[in-house]
Amino acid sequence: MIAPALPDAGRPNANALRRLVRNPAVLIGGTVLLVMALMGLLAPFLGTIDPAAINPSARNRVPGVERTIRADDGSTTVFKHRMGTDSLGRDVYSRVVYGARVSLMISVSVATVSISIGLILGLIAGYIRPLDAVIMRFMDGLMAIPAILLAIAVVSLFRAGLTAVIVAIIVPEIPRVVRLVRSIVLSVREEPYVEAAIMQGTRLPLLMVRHILPNTIAPLIVQGTFIAASAILVEAILSFLGIGIPPETPTWGNIMAEGRNVFRVFPHNILYPGIFLGITVLAVNMLGDGLRDTLDPKMAGR
């Protein structure tokens, strides 16, 4: 007797990958983010001048203006400010390029840490009932405070810097991840295969890793993209308010904050970093929407 052929175990993954590649939102968003990431990594080669170099004689130059730089050995170099200069004579183009590195690093760090912490707390809250009330009441208390106000409060407790800004953005995002993971755990723990594993005496750590954790991966990937987009915006807001990363560090928020006083006369100080900021956030959101449409079985069926 010939056994019936088993279905291809790798076909669901192949179908999901095929839908992922064909999704225009994923393609456009992923391509733009890849370009932004390469721009940040190659900033030392793409930047035409030191982003922190101050030149009072070249203050608020309009985009495209040329300037002659004389070296100590007497040689001269004609330099073109592609995006103009700011109020301190710093090249806006170089600051925007280097700012991509900082902004993307903050977004990736915030998404990774907040999802890691939220995943652990969500698994505990969703499966261990005695700890559920304690964890969720604390999370509800954090969510009751507006995210930007909570971030400002956290920054005020630490010395201004990159680490303080990352921590300030992570704290408001953790409760959202915890609630997402907890809701998934509460529904999955009632499934027959989980109950069967419990009846077989599967230990709790193994039960979590083998049967419950895989169900949270797809939603967390989508949630991570939205957290990354939110982190870029919150960092820009904190820098714009003057309580974020120190002004000497080029970020898109810092560049716009320094150019707000002369925006009406020299709009390029805010226009160019604002364009890069908007495009990046839009690309992250498009990538998140595309991943949701692909990884969610209900959306994929449509």
Secondary structure per residue as TSV (DSSP state, phi and psi in degrees):
chain	resnum	aa	ss	phi	psi
A	1	M	-	360.0	129.7
A	2	I	-	-90.9	127.6
A	3	A	-	-70.1	143.5
A	4	P	-	-64.7	148.8
A	5	A	-	-69.7	135.4
A	6	L	-	-82.4	147.2
A	7	P	-	-65.8	154.2
A	8	D	-	-68.2	115.4
A	9	A	T	-66.8	-27.2
A	10	G	T	-87.7	-5.6
A	11	R	H	-64.3	-42.7
A	12	P	H	-57.7	-41.0
A	13	N	H	-66.1	-38.9
A	14	A	H	-65.6	-39.8
A	15	N	H	-65.5	-41.0
A	16	A	H	-64.3	-40.3
A	17	L	H	-66.5	-37.2
A	18	R	H	-66.3	-42.1
A	19	R	H	-65.2	-35.2
A	20	L	H	-65.0	-42.8
A	21	V	H	-69.1	-34.4
A	22	R	H	-83.0	-10.3
A	23	N	-	-74.7	119.0
A	24	P	H	-65.1	-32.8
A	25	A	H	-64.3	-40.6
A	26	V	H	-67.1	-41.9
A	27	L	H	-64.8	-48.0
A	28	I	H	-68.2	-49.0
A	29	G	H	-62.8	-43.9
A	30	G	H	-65.0	-39.0
A	31	T	H	-65.8	-43.8
A	32	V	H	-64.2	-42.6
A	33	L	H	-65.3	-36.9
A	34	L	H	-63.7	-41.0
A	35	V	H	-64.2	-43.0
A	36	M	H	-64.4	-40.5
A	37	A	H	-65.3	-42.1
A	38	L	H	-64.9	-36.4
A	39	M	H	-63.2	-40.1
A	40	G	H	-68.7	-41.4
A	41	L	H	-67.6	-36.5
A	42	L	T	-96.5	19.3
A	43	A	H	-55.9	-40.3
A	44	P	H	-61.6	-25.2
A	45	F	H	-94.1	-31.0
A	46	L	H	-83.8	-32.4
A	47	G	-	-68.6	131.1
A	48	T	S	-87.4	-13.7
A	49	I	S	-156.6	160.9
A	50	D	-	-59.2	123.5
A	51	P	T	-67.0	-18.1
A	52	A	T	-98.0	0.2
A	53	A	-	-71.9	121.9
A	54	I	-	-98.9	133.9
A	55	N	-	-139.0	93.5
A	56	P	G	-57.8	-26.3
A	57	S	G	-74.7	-10.4
A	58	A	G	-118.5	34.4
A	59	R	T	-71.3	137.4
A	60	N	T	51.9	47.5
A	61	R	-	-78.2	142.0
A	62	V	-	-74.2	157.6
A	63	P	T	-60.0	138.6
A	64	G	T	93.0	-7.0
A	65	V	-	-73.1	144.4
A	66	E	E	-100.1	152.1
A	67	R	E	-143.6	143.1
A	68	T	E	-99.0	126.7
A	69	I	E	-109.9	125.2
A	70	R	E	-103.3	127.8
A	71	A	-	-86.9	172.2
A	72	D	T	-66.0	-27.9
A	73	D	T	-84.4	5.2
A	74	G	S	94.6	-9.0
A	75	S	-	-76.1	152.3
A	76	T	E	-121.0	146.8
A	77	T	E	-131.5	128.5
A	78	V	E	-86.9	119.2
A	79	F	E	-114.9	137.6
A	80	K	E	-112.7	123.0
A	81	H	-	-82.2	99.6
A	82	R	T	-65.5	-35.1
A	83	M	T	-117.4	17.6
A	84	G	-	80.0	-168.6
A	85	T	B	-128.6	163.2
A	86	D	-	-95.7	-166.8
A	87	S	T	-69.2	-15.3
A	88	L	T	-104.5	5.6
A	89	G	S	83.0	11.9
A	90	R	-	-83.2	145.2
A	91	D	B	-72.4	121.4
A	92	V	H	-68.6	-37.7
A	93	Y	H	-60.1	-47.9
A	94	S	H	-63.8	-37.4
A	95	R	H	-68.9	-36.5
A	96	V	H	-66.8	-42.3
A	97	V	H	-64.0	-47.3
A	98	Y	H	-69.2	-29.6
A	99	G	H	-65.4	-28.5
A	100	A	H	-61.8	-37.0
A	101	R	H	-61.7	-47.0
A	102	V	H	-69.6	-45.8
A	103	S	H	-63.9	-43.0
A	104	L	H	-69.7	-35.4
A	105	M	H	-64.2	-40.0
A	106	I	H	-64.2	-44.3
A	107	S	H	-63.3	-43.6
A	108	V	H	-67.8	-41.8
A	109	S	H	-63.4	-45.0
A	110	V	H	-63.9	-45.2
A	111	A	H	-63.6	-42.3
A	112	T	H	-67.1	-48.5
A	113	V	H	-70.1	-44.4
A	114	S	H	-64.2	-38.2
A	115	I	H	-69.8	-38.3
A	116	S	H	-63.7	-48.2
A	117	I	H	-68.2	-44.1
A	118	G	H	-64.0	-34.2
A	119	L	H	-64.5	-46.3
A	120	I	H	-62.7	-48.7
A	121	L	H	-66.0	-36.9
A	122	G	H	-66.7	-39.8
A	123	L	H	-63.1	-42.7
A	124	I	H	-66.3	-45.4
A	125	A	H	-66.8	-34.6
A	126	G	H	-78.3	-23.2
A	127	Y	H	-111.2	-32.0
A	128	I	-	-100.8	101.5
A	129	R	H	-60.4	-42.7
A	130	P	H	-59.6	-31.5
A	131	L	H	-89.0	-10.1
A	132	D	H	-61.6	-49.4
A	133	A	H	-63.4	-39.8
A	134	V	H	-65.8	-48.9
A	135	I	H	-66.0	-45.6
A	136	M	H	-71.4	-32.4
A	137	R	H	-66.3	-36.6
A	138	F	H	-67.9	-40.5
A	139	M	H	-65.8	-39.0
A	140	D	H	-63.0	-36.4
A	141	G	H	-64.6	-39.3
A	142	L	H	-68.7	-38.4
A	143	M	H	-72.4	-19.5
A	144	A	T	-69.9	-20.1
A	145	I	S	-93.9	130.9
A	146	P	-	-54.4	141.2
A	147	A	H	-58.0	-43.5
A	148	I	H	-69.2	-36.2
A	149	L	H	-67.9	-38.8
A	150	L	H	-65.7	-39.4
A	151	A	H	-64.4	-41.1
A	152	I	H	-62.8	-40.9
A	153	A	H	-63.8	-41.2
A	154	V	H	-66.9	-41.9
A	155	V	H	-62.2	-38.0
A	156	S	H	-66.4	-19.6
A	157	L	H	-83.1	-17.5
A	158	F	S	-120.9	168.6
A	159	R	-	-73.6	135.9
A	160	A	S	-57.5	132.0
A	161	G	S	172.7	-180.0
A	162	L	H	-63.1	-45.5
A	163	T	H	-62.3	-43.0
A	164	A	H	-62.4	-39.6
A	165	V	H	-67.0	-42.1
A	166	I	H	-62.2	-46.2
A	167	V	H	-62.4	-41.0
A	168	A	H	-63.5	-32.6
A	169	I	H	-82.7	-31.3
A	170	I	H	-67.4	-43.5
A	171	V	H	-55.3	-47.9
A	172	P	H	-69.4	-20.6
A	173	E	H	-84.2	-25.8
A	174	I	H	-59.1	-46.6
A	175	P	H	-57.8	-35.0
A	176	R	H	-66.7	-39.3
A	177	V	H	-68.7	-40.4
A	178	V	H	-60.8	-45.8
A	179	R	H	-64.1	-38.7
A	180	L	H	-64.1	-49.6
A	181	V	H	-65.2	-41.2
A	182	R	H	-60.4	-43.6
A	183	S	H	-63.1	-36.9
A	184	I	H	-67.9	-43.0
A	185	V	H	-63.5	-41.3
A	186	L	H	-62.1	-33.1
A	187	S	H	-83.0	-36.1
A	188	V	H	-74.4	-33.3
A	189	R	T	-64.4	-17.2
A	190	E	T	-92.6	-0.8
A	191	E	S	-70.7	149.6
A	192	P	H	-59.9	-37.5
A	193	Y	H	-69.7	-29.5
A	194	V	H	-71.8	-43.1
A	195	E	H	-63.8	-36.8
A	196	A	H	-65.0	-40.4
A	197	A	H	-64.1	-36.0
A	198	I	H	-66.7	-41.2
A	199	M	H	-64.8	-29.1
A	200	Q	T	-80.0	-2.8
A	201	G	T	85.7	23.4
A	202	T	-	-65.3	132.5
A	203	R	-	-70.4	155.2
A	204	L	H	-59.7	-47.0
A	205	P	H	-58.7	-42.9
A	206	L	H	-67.9	-37.3
A	207	L	H	-62.1	-41.8
A	208	M	I	-64.1	-46.8
A	209	V	I	-71.9	-40.4
A	210	R	I	-86.3	-36.7
A	211	H	I	-112.8	-28.2
A	212	I	I	-103.6	-45.0
A	213	L	T	-57.3	-42.3
A	214	P	H	-58.6	-27.6
A	215	N	H	-73.8	-14.7
A	216	T	H	-95.6	-10.7
A	217	I	H	-65.0	-51.4
A	218	A	H	-61.0	-48.9
A	219	P	H	-62.3	-34.2
A	220	L	H	-71.4	-33.4
A	221	I	H	-61.9	-45.0
A	222	V	H	-65.0	-44.6
A	223	Q	H	-62.2	-35.3
A	224	G	H	-62.8	-36.4
A	225	T	H	-66.5	-39.8
A	226	F	H	-70.3	-34.3
A	227	I	H	-65.4	-40.4
A	228	A	H	-62.2	-42.7
A	229	A	H	-64.5	-42.6
A	230	S	H	-64.4	-36.7
A	231	A	H	-62.9	-39.7
A	232	I	H	-62.9	-42.5
A	233	L	H	-68.3	-43.6
A	234	V	H	-65.2	-39.3
A	235	E	H	-61.9	-40.7
A	236	A	H	-65.0	-38.7
A	237	I	H	-65.6	-45.8
A	238	L	H	-62.5	-42.9
A	239	S	H	-66.5	-37.8
A	240	F	H	-64.5	-33.3
A	241	L	T	-80.7	-7.8
A	242	G	T	83.8	17.2
A	243	I	-	-121.9	15.3
A	244	G	S	-101.1	-131.2
A	245	I	S	-69.6	141.8
A	246	P	-	-53.1	146.3
A	247	P	T	-60.1	-27.2
A	248	E	T	-69.9	-18.1
A	249	T	S	-87.0	120.8
A	250	P	-	-74.2	116.0
A	251	T	-	-132.5	160.1
A	252	W	H	-61.5	-37.0
A	253	G	H	-65.9	-41.7
A	254	N	H	-63.9	-41.0
A	255	I	H	-62.1	-44.0
A	256	M	H	-68.9	-36.6
A	257	A	H	-63.5	-39.0
A	258	E	H	-75.1	-20.5
A	259	G	H	-99.6	1.0
A	260	R	G	-69.4	-29.2
A	261	N	G	-70.7	-24.6
A	262	V	G	-117.3	25.9
A	263	F	T	-62.2	-40.5
A	264	R	T	-68.1	-32.5
A	265	V	T	-90.0	-42.5
A	266	F	-	-125.7	78.5
A	267	P	T	-69.2	-14.0
A	268	H	H	-65.4	-22.4
A	269	N	H	-65.1	-27.4
A	270	I	H	-107.0	-30.9
A	271	L	H	-61.7	-51.7
A	272	Y	H	-68.5	-49.6
A	273	P	H	-63.3	-31.9
A	274	G	H	-65.5	-37.6
A	275	I	H	-64.3	-46.6
A	276	F	H	-64.2	-39.3
A	277	L	H	-63.6	-46.9
A	278	G	H	-64.3	-41.6
A	279	I	H	-64.5	-41.2
A	280	T	H	-65.8	-46.1
A	281	V	H	-63.1	-41.3
A	282	L	H	-62.4	-41.4
A	283	A	H	-64.6	-41.2
A	284	V	H	-63.9	-42.7
A	285	N	H	-65.7	-39.1
A	286	M	H	-63.6	-41.7
A	287	L	H	-62.7	-41.6
A	288	G	H	-63.7	-42.7
A	289	D	H	-63.6	-41.2
A	290	G	H	-65.8	-40.6
A	291	L	H	-64.9	-38.8
A	292	R	H	-64.0	-43.9
A	293	D	H	-63.8	-30.5
A	294	T	H	-86.4	-42.6
A	295	L	H	-85.4	-23.4
A	296	D	S	-81.8	119.3
A	297	P	H	-59.6	-35.8
A	298	K	H	-66.6	-43.8
A	299	M	H	-71.2	-35.3
A	300	A	H	-65.4	-35.0
A	301	G	H	-64.7	-30.7
A	302	R	-	-72.5	360.0
